Amino acid sequence: MQQKSKDNTQQNKAWSGRFNEPVAELVKRYTASVGFDQRLAEFDIQGSLAHARMLGAQGIISVEDVAAIEHGLGEILQEIQSGAFEWLLDLEDVHLNIEKRLTDKIGDAGKRLHTGRSRNDQVATDVRLWLRSVTDDVIAGIRKLQLSIVDLAEEHADTIMPGFTHLQVAQPVTFGHHLLAYFEMLQRDAARFADARKRINRLPLGAAALAGTSYPINREMVAKELGFDGVCENSLDAVSDRDFAIEFTAAAALVMTHLSRFSEELILWSSPRFAFIDIADRFCTGSSIMPQKKNPDVPELVRGKTGRVNGHLVALLTLMKGQPLAYNKDNQEDKEPLFDTADTILVTLEIYADMLRGIKVNKTNMRQAALEGFATATDLADYLVKKGTPFRDAHEAVALAVKHAVGKGCDLADLSLEELRQFSAKIDDDIYGVLTLEGSIASRNHIGGTAPEQVRAAVGRARKSLV
């Protein structure tokens, strides 16, 4: 969409009568928001239509004016959607551009549209309408990604891999169980957005500049038409509040943080040193100098873009921290970080869902890695506890057994029964069933455990939650 500056002096300004000289060109460029708030246009028209109908219902403007406004705004919406609308820098923002175009089309009726409202409550309404829609899209994107995770987890409910703490081999787990940890993170994320939506979905319109209006407006009527749950009940707070934007960005930062952690694992797992997975070529790039390279660019960029969204959260918090009531021009700076956060999280969720569907898993390498690092040592300790040994004594006995195996360069399961009994006389030949990877994961057969039976049950619960 084009943005033009026309030297119409002050005739297009909403406040021209107060000033003795035109705004400087540099100031126009510095203060204008039309370059980025154009995306609010359809929501601005939606809010204006509801406002006009309320004014008509209350007898504040005529039925004829309402009809003209509806017709004019309908034509303007078509112009915007087709790309034919001419955005003027002189008119500063999306609101004045649309209002000026409406007045050009329908005359004085267009000038009456702004009765009983201010750009302060108008922009707050537009942003909430837009953000409500975006929030719904984000939740849908999270659900789509969760489905990709569930499908992959179900396929690998029996696939054994090492579980890590401190990035050291800890205990064997199933790949399906590992994946479902991210499902749980995203489940919390979806709940956060759904909860934030409740606070987004309150109507500021009617607060006017800051104190309300002397016209006999019906805010509840407007709220109902626009699908808001209710109205903001303090006019000062209504025009100056940006908590909803901060809360959305905070929830987005958490989603990105979760996906950054996932990305870090995908990057490690796809490296030759792990070789657990292969990411489909369409999500990777090569090197300009090293022909053998296959770089996991998508997860790397997700990891990088997380810093970008985290930065937007800090920017919004900093933006608001020093503002007195009510509206201040500072609040114009809320849109670019909020818009970019929304764009970033939406495309990230979409590409991640697709990327997971293109992952190939190397079960052999995963299982081999789980055999390294004495992953079943805790199982041996648990075995001794079940035989009556206090846990701390069992822990010490197994530590000595591991030390012995390290010296021999073998796994615990490779030690003879005679060798194992050096560390506890309670060890019998049934220990070898305990020391296997399959025996280890099968023993964690409780809700939240890694046993394949539990993974499949968790997958079932997850699918039901996504319906």
N, C-alpha and C positions, 0 to 999 in steps of 0.2 A: 504494500500500500504506500502511495506517495505522500510525502509530507512537504508542503510548500509554505514559504513565508511571503505574505502579501503586505505591501506597505499601505494598509488602509488606516494608518495612524491608530487612533483609539476607537474607531467606530464599532469594532467587533468585540471590544472588551466589555465584560459584565459590570465593570466599575469605572468606565471612562469619564463620567461626569465629575469625579472627585479629583482628577489629576490634571496638571497644567502642561505636561509634556509626555510624549510617548515613551514607552519602555524601550530601553536600549537594546539593540540587536543581540549583544552578548548576553544580556540578562534574559532575553526571550529564550535563547538557546539553553541557558543554564537552568532556567526554572521550568521549562516545558517538560511535560511527561507524555505527550501524545505519541512519541516515538515508541513507547513500550506499553502504555495503557490502552492502546487500540484493542487489545485482546478482550477488554471488558465490554466492548461495544454492544454485543448482543444482550448481555446482562443489563447494561445501562438502559437499553430500550425496553427490556422486560420490566425493569423497575419503574421506568417512566410510564409505561402503559397502565400498570397497577395504580400508580399515584394519580394519573389523570382520571381514571375511572372512579377512584375514591373522591376526588375533587368534584366530579360531576354528581355522584350520588349524594354528596353533602350539600350540593347547591352552591358550591364555591365558584365553579365555572359552569358554563352552559352545556347542555347536551350537545349542541352543535359544535362547540369547541372540542368536546371529547371526541366526537366523530372525526373531526378534522385531524386531531392529534393522532388518533389511531390510524387513519389512512396515511398520513404523512410519515409516521414512524415505520409503518409497514413498507413503504417505498424505500425509505432510508436503509432498512434492514436488507432489502434486496440489493441495493447499491453496495453495501458493505460486503455482503456475501459474494457478490460477483467481482469485487475488486475495483468497481468503478467509483467508489466514494473518494473524494479528494480531501485528504487530511491537511489542515493548515496549521503551521507552527504558531502563527499569530494567535490562534485560538487556544493554545496552551495544552489542552487535555481532551480526552475523549468526550467529556460531558459537554463542553462548550462547542466543540465541533458539531456534535449531533444537534444540539439546541439551535445553533446558527443555521444549519442546513434545514431544520424543521421550520424555522421562522421564514426562511427564504421561500419555502414551499407553500406554507399555509398562512403566512402573515401573522396578525396579532394573536391568533389562537395559540401559535407556537410560543409567543412571549408569556402566555398565561400558564404554561406548563410548570414553570418553576415556583408557582405560588405555594407557599407553605413548606418549602424545603430549601436546603442549602447544598452546595457541593460537598459540605462536610458530611452530612448524613447520606447524601447521594452516593459518594464514593465508598463509604463504609458498607452501604447496602450492596453495591455492585461487587465489591471484593468478596463479600460473604456469599453472594449468589454463585459467583465463579468458583470460589473455594469449596463450596458444598458439592458442586458438580465434580470438581477434581478429586475430592475426598472419596466420592463414590467410585470414581475410576481407579483410584489407588487401591481401595479395598478389593475391587474386582481383579486388579493386577496381582495383588498378594494371593488371592485365591487361586488364580491360574498358576502361579509359581508353586504354591503348595501342592497342587495336583501333580505337577511334574515331579516334585520330590516324593510324593506318595507312590507314584507309579514306579519310580526307580527303586525306592525302598522295598516295595513288594517283590520286585524282581530279584532283589539281593537280600532277602530275609535270612538266607543261609550262608551268604558269602562272608567268610571270616577275614578279618583284618586286625592289625594291632590298634588298640586304643592307647592314646598317649596322655601323659601329664608331663609338663615341662618339656614337651616335644621328645620325651624319652618313652620307649616302649613300656607300657604299664600292665595292661591286661588285654586279652583278646576280646573283641566285640564283633558284632556283625555289621557289615556296611549299611544294611538297612536301618539298623538301630542308630548308627552314626548320622545318617541322613535325616532321620526323624527328629533329631535334636534341633535342626534348623526349621523343621515344620513347627515345633513348639515355639521357637522364637518368633516366627512369622504369625503364629496364632495370637501371641500377645500384641504384636504390631497391629494386626487387623482390629483387635479389640480397642487399642489406643485410638486408632483413627475413628472407629465407630463412636467412641466416647467423646472425642474432640468434636465430632460432627454435631453433637447436641448443643455445644456451646457456640459453634459457628452459626447454627440455625436459629438465630434471634434477629429480629428486624430493628435496625437503627433508624430507618426512615421515619420522619416525624419529629426527630430531635432537632431538626433544622440546624442552625449554626452551632448552638450549644445549649439554648435555654428552652427549646420547644417553640411552638408557634401560637399566635393568637387566633388563627383560623380554626373553625370547628371541625378538625380532621378526625378521621376514624382509622387509627393505626391498626386496629385488629382486623379490619377489612382488608387492608393491604397485606398484612401478614398472612392471612388466610389465602388470598389469591396467589401469593408468591410461594406458598408452601412452607412458611416459617412456623416453628413451634410456638412462638410467642414474640413479644416485643422486648427490646432493651428498656428497662424500667427507669433509667436515670439518663436524662438527655446529655449531661456532661460526659458521662462514661460512654454513652452510645457513639459519640463522634470521635472520641479520643482513644478508645480501646483498640489495641491490636494484640491482645492476648491470644485470640483465636489464630492469628497468623503465626505467632511464636509457637503455640502449641502444635500446630500442623507441622511446622519446620522441625520441632523437637522430635515428633513422632517419625518424620522422614529421616532425620539424622540417625535414629535408632535402627530403622530398617536398613539404611545404608551401612551402618556399623555391622549389623548381622551379616549382610551380604559381603562386606569387606573381609570378615573372618572366614566366611565360606570360600571367598576368592583366594585367600591366602592358602587354604588347604588345596583347592583345585590346582593352584600354581605349583605347590610342592608335589602333589600327587602325580602331576603330568610330567615332572622332570625325570630324566633317565635314572637318577639316583633312587627314586621311588618307583616310577613306572607302574603306578596303581591304575591310572586311567589314561584315556586318550580323548582329548577334546576335538570335536569335529573341525575339519579344516576351515569351514566357513566362519569360525569364530577366532581364527588365528591368522597371523601374518608371518612372513619370512624376514630374512635379514638382507640388507643391501650388500653385504660383503661376505657373509658366511652362508653358503648355499644349503647347509644341512639343517639350518635352524627352523624351528616351528615355535613361534612365540605365542603364549597365551594372552593376547592383547586385551580381550574382553574382560576377563577377571582382573587383569592388572589395572585397566581403566576404571572398573568398579571400585577397586581399592583406592585409586587416586581421586575419583569423584566424591568419595565419602568425605574427604577433607574439604572439598568444595561446599558440600551441604552443611557440614559442621560449621564452616566459616559463615554461611548464611544465617545459621542460628545465632551465632555470636553477634553478627552484625545487627540482627533484629533486636536482640536483648540490649545491645549498646545504644541502638537508635532510641529506644523507649526510656532508658534509665534516667534521663535528665529532663524529661518533658513535664512542665506543669500542665494542669488542666486549662483549656480543653484541647481543641484541635490546634496543631502547629504544622507549619510547612514541612518540618522534618518527616512527617508521616508519608510524604510523597516517596521517600526512600524505602518504604516497606515493599514496594511492588516488585522491583527487579530481583531482589533475593528470593522473594516468595515465588515469583514466576519461574525463576531458574530452578529452584528446589523442586517445584512440581514437574517441570519438564524432565529434570534429571531422574527423579525417582520413577516416573511413569515409563520412560524408555528403558531404564535399568531393569525394572520388573519384567517388562516384555521380553527383553533379550535374554535375561537369565532363565526364564521359563523355557524358551526355545533351546538355549544352550544345554540345559540339563537333559533334554530329550535326545541330544546328539552325543552324549558321553558313552564311551565304551569302557568296560571295566575289565582289568586283568586280574582275574580271581587267583591265578597261580602265584603271581607276585605278591598279592595281598596276603595270601596264606603263608608264603615263605617268610615274609617280613614279621608275621605274628609269631613265628617260631624263634625269632631272635630276641634277645634281651630278657629271657626268662619270664615270659608273659604269664606263665601259670604258677609262679612262685606263691602268689596269694592263695591260690587253690590248695597248695600243699599246706600252708599255714591253717587254712580253714579245716582241712582234713584232720590235722592234729588236734584242733580245738574240739571237733566233733568226737574225737577219741578220748577227750577229757583233759587235754593239755591247756593250761591257761594261755590266753592269746599272746601275751608278751613273751612267754617261754617258747611258744610255737614260732613267733616272729624271729626270735634269736636263732632257733634251730634251723629254720629255713635260710636265714642269712648266711649261716655257716655252710649249709649245703650249696648255696649259690656260689660262695667263695671257692668251694672245692671244685665245682663244675667249671668255673672260670679258669681255674688252674689247669684243668684237663682240656679246656677248649671244647666243651660239649654242653648240651642242654640238660636240664634236670631229668627229663624223661630218658636220657641216654645213660644215666647212672644205674648201676646194678642195685638190686634190692639190698645186698650186703653193704654197699657203700651208703645208701640212704639210711639204713638202720644205725649207722655210726652217729647220726644226729638225733634220732629218736627211735627207741625200741618199739614204739607204737605203730611204726610204718609196716604195712603188710603188702602182699603182692597186688592187692586191689588198688594200690596207689597209682598204677599206670593208667587206669581209666580216668583218674582225676587229673593227671598231668597232660592229657591230650587236649588239643584246642577245642574239639567238639564237646568233650566232657565239661570243659570250663564254661563255655557259653551256655550249654544246656542246663547247667546248674543254676544259672541266674534266671530262673523261671518264676518271676513274680512281676506284677504290674510295674512298668518302668524299667524292667530288666532287659538284657540283650539277647535272651534265648529266642530262637527263631519263632517259637510258638507265641511269645509275647510281642515280637515284632509284627507278626501277622494280625494279632489282635489289635495292636496300636494302629496299624494301617486301616483296619475296619472302622475303628472309632474316628480316625481322621477323615475317611471318606464320608462318613455320616455327617460330620461337622461341616463339610464343604457343600452339602446339598442345599 
